[in-house]
């Protein structure tokens, strides 16, 4: 986190399930970067009962007065039951905005039918290889922002020949190409690395543009059939 903040990153994504909120808060304090300059996201662990109470515990671990975004990590037990607690967390000032993660279009629609406050985002696995076109289009229609996690496929996508060809031609890394694809699709993108050099490289994506042909070549790598689902298989 300190490396990322030094490199200019200003969105930190954590979760109750990760067990690292305390270290995230400590790194933010140690960095000297003002709290108001950093967008902090954490996620409700849906094996627990009360999203509002868990938000308060997250704030205590993070050592902050609120988070910028609080999202349901996955729709365990159904897509609607936790939303009341999420709305209460926002009303109590624990979260400035609320959203979801790993929700399909059907699950989003079920939630939107009962929500007083609609979810601001749906954070899902998204990359050229998981180009969930129908999910993206549905979210755009419903005013829900897609956040792309695992844009590098936890490293799996970096060795692809098509990605490597574009990267070599542009003098960029494969990771930069994949991140840039997400940015040009107007997605919030969440790259992850534990290596300082790669963290710095992954942030250097604002001084080049992929051509329409490059975008089309990357789009063609999709393995999901343009699904409206957030996951190929559930893990819960």
FENGI-V933636 format. One record per residue. RES is the residue in three letters. PHI is phi as a letter, one per 20 degrees, with the letter a starting at -180 (none if undefined). Layout:
res:RES phi:PHI
res:RES phi:PHI
This chain:
res:UNK phi:none
res:UNK phi:f
res:UNK phi:g
res:UNK phi:f
res:UNK phi:f
res:UNK phi:f
res:UNK phi:e
res:UNK phi:o
res:UNK phi:f
res:UNK phi:c
res:UNK phi:c
res:UNK phi:d
res:UNK phi:d
res:UNK phi:c
res:UNK phi:a
res:UNK phi:g
res:UNK phi:f
res:UNK phi:f
res:UNK phi:m
res:UNK phi:c
res:UNK phi:f
res:UNK phi:f
res:UNK phi:f
res:UNK phi:f
res:UNK phi:f
res:UNK phi:f
res:UNK phi:f
res:UNK phi:f
res:UNK phi:f
res:UNK phi:f
res:UNK phi:f
res:UNK phi:n
res:UNK phi:f
res:UNK phi:g
res:UNK phi:g
res:UNK phi:f
res:UNK phi:e
res:UNK phi:d
res:UNK phi:e
res:UNK phi:d
res:UNK phi:d
res:UNK phi:c
res:UNK phi:c
res:UNK phi:f
res:UNK phi:e
res:UNK phi:f
res:UNK phi:f
res:UNK phi:e
res:UNK phi:e
res:UNK phi:c
res:UNK phi:f
res:UNK phi:f
res:UNK phi:f
res:UNK phi:f
res:UNK phi:f
res:UNK phi:f
res:UNK phi:f
res:UNK phi:f
res:UNK phi:f
res:UNK phi:f
res:UNK phi:f
res:UNK phi:f
res:UNK phi:m
res:UNK phi:c
res:UNK phi:e
res:UNK phi:a
res:UNK phi:d
res:UNK phi:f
res:UNK phi:b
res:UNK phi:c
res:UNK phi:c
res:UNK phi:f
res:UNK phi:f
res:UNK phi:a
res:UNK phi:e
res:UNK phi:f
res:UNK phi:n
res:UNK phi:o
res:UNK phi:e
res:UNK phi:d
res:UNK phi:f
res:UNK phi:e
res:UNK phi:f
res:UNK phi:g
res:UNK phi:f
res:UNK phi:f
res:UNK phi:f
res:UNK phi:f
res:UNK phi:f
res:UNK phi:f
res:UNK phi:f
res:UNK phi:e
res:UNK phi:n
res:UNK phi:f
res:UNK phi:c
res:UNK phi:f
res:UNK phi:b
res:UNK phi:c
res:UNK phi:a
res:UNK phi:c
res:UNK phi:b
res:UNK phi:m
res:UNK phi:e
res:UNK phi:f
res:UNK phi:f
res:UNK phi:f
res:UNK phi:f
res:UNK phi:f
res:UNK phi:f
res:UNK phi:f
res:UNK phi:f
res:UNK phi:f
res:UNK phi:f
res:UNK phi:d
res:UNK phi:f
res:UNK phi:f
res:UNK phi:d
res:UNK phi:f
res:UNK phi:f
res:UNK phi:f
res:UNK phi:b
res:UNK phi:c
res:UNK phi:e
res:UNK phi:c
res:UNK phi:f
res:UNK phi:b
res:UNK phi:a
res:UNK phi:g
res:UNK phi:e
res:UNK phi:c
res:UNK phi:e
res:UNK phi:f
res:UNK phi:g
res:UNK phi:f
res:UNK phi:f
res:UNK phi:f
res:UNK phi:f
res:UNK phi:f
res:UNK phi:f
res:UNK phi:f
res:UNK phi:f
res:UNK phi:e
res:UNK phi:m
res:UNK phi:d
res:UNK phi:e
res:UNK phi:e
res:UNK phi:d
res:UNK phi:e
res:UNK phi:e
res:UNK phi:l
res:UNK phi:f
res:UNK phi:d
res:UNK phi:m
res:UNK phi:l
res:UNK phi:n
res:UNK phi:f
res:UNK phi:e
res:UNK phi:f
res:UNK phi:e
res:UNK phi:f
res:UNK phi:f
res:UNK phi:f
res:UNK phi:f
res:UNK phi:f
res:UNK phi:f
res:UNK phi:f
res:UNK phi:f
res:UNK phi:f
res:UNK phi:f
res:UNK phi:e
res:UNK phi:m
res:UNK phi:c
res:UNK phi:e
res:UNK phi:g
res:UNK phi:f
res:UNK phi:f
res:UNK phi:f
res:UNK phi:f
res:UNK phi:f
res:UNK phi:f
res:UNK phi:g
res:UNK phi:f
res:UNK phi:f
res:UNK phi:f
res:UNK phi:e
res:UNK phi:l
res:UNK phi:e
res:UNK phi:f
res:UNK phi:c
res:UNK phi:c
res:UNK phi:f
res:UNK phi:c
res:UNK phi:b
res:UNK phi:d
res:UNK phi:d
res:UNK phi:g
res:UNK phi:f
res:UNK phi:f
res:UNK phi:g
res:UNK phi:f
res:UNK phi:f
res:UNK phi:f
res:UNK phi:e
res:UNK phi:e
res:UNK phi:c
res:UNK phi:d
res:UNK phi:d
res:UNK phi:b
res:UNK phi:c
res:UNK phi:e
res:UNK phi:f
res:UNK phi:g
res:UNK phi:f
res:UNK phi:f
res:UNK phi:f
res:UNK phi:f
res:UNK phi:f
res:UNK phi:f
res:UNK phi:g
res:UNK phi:f
res:UNK phi:e
res:UNK phi:g
res:UNK phi:d
res:UNK phi:d
res:UNK phi:m
res:UNK phi:m
res:UNK phi:f
res:UNK phi:e
res:UNK phi:e
res:UNK phi:e
res:UNK phi:b
res:UNK phi:f
res:UNK phi:b
res:UNK phi:f
res:UNK phi:d
res:UNK phi:d
